[in-house]
Amino acid sequence: MEVITPTNARKNLYGLIKHVVSDSQPIEIANIKDEDSVVMISKSDWNSLQETLYLQNAGVLDRIKHFEDEESEDLGEIDWDTL
């Protein structure tokens, strides 16, 4: 992950936003003096992370893994709306 200082981020904020969105690559903005930092990610990447966390917390990912491990289970017969 690319790391830049807040000063450099401020100088080229619009360019950073374009880069993060177009390349789907996060950028860490870190203050060298402190240990404080933030990570800039695109809105679509944020939404994907939130959806993954929701599915994990709801147990859906575990159920999908279970169905993948079951060789006798036909994935076409799974009611995906009730997972």
C-alpha positions in Angstrom: 0.0 0.0 0.0 1.3 3.4 -0.9 2.0 5.7 2.1 2.0 9.5 1.8 2.1 12.4 4.3 -0.9 14.6 5.0 0.9 17.5 3.4 1.3 15.6 0.2 -2.2 14.4 0.4 -3.5 17.9 0.8 -1.5 19.2 -2.2 -3.0 16.6 -4.5 -6.3 15.5 -3.0 -8.2 15.4 -6.2 -5.5 13.3 -7.9 -5.4 10.9 -5.0 -9.1 10.4 -5.1 -8.9 9.7 -8.9 -6.1 7.2 -8.3 -7.8 5.4 -5.5 -11.1 5.1 -7.4 -9.6 4.2 -10.8 -7.0 1.7 -9.5 -9.0 0.4 -6.6 -5.9 0.7 -4.5 -6.0 2.1 -1.0 -3.5 4.8 0.1 -2.4 5.3 3.7 -2.0 8.9 4.8 0.4 8.8 7.7 1.9 11.5 9.8 5.6 10.6 10.3 5.8 12.4 13.7 2.9 10.5 15.2 1.6 7.0 14.8 -1.8 8.4 13.6 -2.8 7.4 10.1 -5.8 6.8 7.9 -6.5 4.8 4.9 -8.3 6.2 1.9 -10.4 3.7 -0.1 -13.0 4.0 -2.8 -16.7 4.1 -1.9 -17.2 0.9 -3.9 -14.4 -0.9 -2.0 -15.9 0.4 1.3 -19.3 -1.0 0.3 -17.8 -4.3 -0.6 -16.1 -4.5 2.7 -19.3 -3.7 4.5 -21.2 -6.3 2.6 -18.6 -8.9 3.4 -18.6 -8.1 7.1 -22.4 -8.3 7.1 -22.4 -11.7 5.4 -19.7 -12.9 7.8 -21.6 -11.7 10.8 -24.9 -13.2 9.6 -23.2 -16.6 9.1 -23.8 -16.7 5.4 -20.2 -17.2 4.5 -19.9 -20.2 6.8 -23.0 -21.7 5.2 -21.6 -21.2 1.7 -18.4 -22.8 2.8 -20.3 -25.7 4.3 -22.2 -26.2 0.9 -18.9 -26.0 -1.0 -17.5 -28.8 1.2 -20.5 -31.0 0.8 -19.8 -33.0 -2.4 -23.3 -34.4 -2.5 -25.0 -31.0 -2.3 -26.0 -29.5 -5.6 -25.3 -25.8 -5.4 -28.1 -25.2 -7.9 -30.6 -26.4 -5.3 -29.6 -23.9 -2.6 -32.2 -21.3 -1.8 -29.8 -18.3 -1.8 -32.6 -16.0 -0.5 -32.8 -17.8 2.8 -29.1 -18.1 3.5 
